[in-house]
Amino acid sequence: MPLLWSAAPGRRFAWAAHAAERVQFPLWLATVALFIASISPAFSAETYSLEKVSEAPPAEVPAPLRDAVRTDALEVKSPSGVLCAIWLRKEVPVAATPSTELGVTFGQLAEGTFLGIMRIATPTTDFRNQKIKPGLYTLRYALHPVDGNHQGVAPQRDFALLSPVTEDADPATLSRDETIKRSTKTTGSKHPSVWSLGPGDDSAAAPALRFQDDLQTWTVFFRLPLAGGVQAAMGMVVVGHAPEA
């Protein structure tokens, strides 16, 4: 899986000073405000919201997948409407031998583990900035490999891969290679569709949606129920992409 996935400051200040001398103060202030907005993505970031809704997965989802997930969904909305909905698995199996590899946050999960269902309601992009069409998809756990092509993709190696439910109808754990193969059906290329996973905060309220200013991303935080009655605090980026994408 390959890589994921200006003007000089002095001249800007000189321009602002010159403008202040030539125009009235209110007009200058408005100009500076527009200039700041144009160079700061966070200043004008679109606002998203999260709602937990009592809604079962659509009938088009194969029965084995529907039976494996909850009957409530985490729905992400933009000002123009619903972006996506996520149905988490009722209970996620854990790996027989947890991974202790460097950079792995969720070592208790085996690659290829089914995590839930995601409905994309409007055209969007994944963490690799690949275009993703509206539709119903499975979410499966995977790690990006340790090689020179993946430096700086994310602080951790954990990702969810999206595959169409028409290509992935059984919640049983898959091999890494099969997980990647099915996910390429989402993008229509040799690259899988990748969605960054990171650690949550056990002490914070969940579910929650937060804007992360340093990465310019929106992340859904939730608690994933694992076998044995424990939960994994997890976050998944749903808006935004890796700087290298």
Long-range contacts (C-beta under 8 A, 24 or more apart in sequence): 1-144, 1-145, 1-150, 1-180, 1-191, 1-192, 1-194, 2-149, 2-191, 3-149, 3-150, 3-153, 3-244, 4-127, 4-128, 4-144, 4-150, 4-153, 4-154, 4-194, 4-242, 4-244, 4-245, 5-126, 5-127, 5-128, 5-129, 5-130, 5-144, 5-153, 5-191, 5-194, 5-241, 5-242, 5-244, 5-245, 6-39, 41-216, 42-211, 42-213, 42-216, 45-211, 45-216, 46-78, 46-79, 47-78, 47-79, 48-76, 48-77, 48-78, 48-83, 48-209, 48-211, 48-218, 48-238, 48-239, 49-76, 49-77, 49-209, 50-74, 50-75, 50-76, 50-77, 50-207, 50-208, 50-209, 50-220, 51-75, 51-77, 52-207, 53-85, 55-85, 57-87, 57-117, 57-119, 57-136, 58-119, 58-136, 60-136, 60-165, 61-117, 61-136, 61-165, 62-165, 62-169, 62-170, 64-169, 64-170, 64-171, 65-114, 65-117, 65-138, 65-165, 65-169, 65-170, 65-171, 68-114, 68-171, 69-116, 69-117, 73-119, 74-207, 74-220, 74-222, 76-209, 76-218, 76-220, 76-238, 76-239, 80-122, 81-121, 81-122, 82-121, 82-122, 83-120, 83-121, 83-122, 83-124, 83-238, 83-239, 84-118, 84-119, 84-120, 84-121, 84-124, 84-238, 85-118, 85-119, 85-121, 86-116, 86-117, 86-118, 86-119, 86-139, 86-220, 86-222, 86-236, 87-116, 87-117, 87-118, 88-115, 88-116, 88-222, 88-224, 88-225, 89-114, 89-115, 89-116, 89-171, 89-224, 89-225, 90-225, 91-225, 91-226, 91-227, 92-224, 92-225, 92-226, 92-227, 92-232, 93-173, 93-226, 93-227, 94-226, 94-227, 94-228, 101-143, 101-146, 101-157, 103-146, 103-155, 103-156, 103-157, 104-143, 104-156, 104-157, 104-158, 105-156, 105-157, 105-158, 105-197, 105-198, 105-199, 106-141, 106-158, 106-197, 106-232, 106-234, 108-226, 108-232, 109-141, 109-232, 110-141, 110-173, 111-141, 111-142, 111-143, 111-175, 111-176, 111-179, 112-140, 112-141, 112-142, 112-173, 112-174, 112-175, 112-176, 112-178, 112-179, 113-140, 113-141, 113-173, 114-138, 114-139, 114-140, 114-171, 114-172, 114-173, 115-139, 115-140, 115-141, 115-160, 115-224, 117-165, 118-162, 124-239, 125-241, 126-162, 126-187, 126-193, 126-194, 126-195, 126-241, 127-154, 127-159, 127-194, 127-195, 127-196, 127-237, 127-240, 127-241, 127-242, 127-245, 128-191, 128-193, 128-194, 128-241, 128-242, 128-245, 129-241, 129-242, 129-245, 130-187, 130-189, 130-191, 130-193, 131-187, 132-162, 132-186, 132-187, 132-193, 135-164, 136-164, 136-165, 137-162, 137-163, 137-164, 137-165, 137-186, 137-193, 138-162, 138-163, 138-164, 138-165, 138-168, 138-182, 139-195, 140-168, 140-174, 140-179, 140-183, 141-197, 142-176, 142-179, 142-180, 142-192, 142-194, 144-194, 152-242, 152-243, 152-244, 153-242, 153-244, 154-196, 154-198, 154-242, 155-198, 156-197, 156-198, 156-199, 158-196, 158-197, 158-198, 159-194, 159-195, 159-196, 159-197, 160-194, 160-195, 160-197, 160-236, 161-192, 161-193, 161-194, 161-195, 162-186, 162-192, 162-193, 162-195, 163-193, 195-236, 195-237, 195-238, 196-236, 196-237, 196-242, 197-234, 197-235, 197-236, 198-234, 198-235, 198-236, 198-237, 199-233, 199-234, 199-235, 200-232, 200-233, 200-234, 200-235, 201-233, 202-233, 206-233, 209-238, 212-240, 215-240, 215-243, 216-240, 217-241
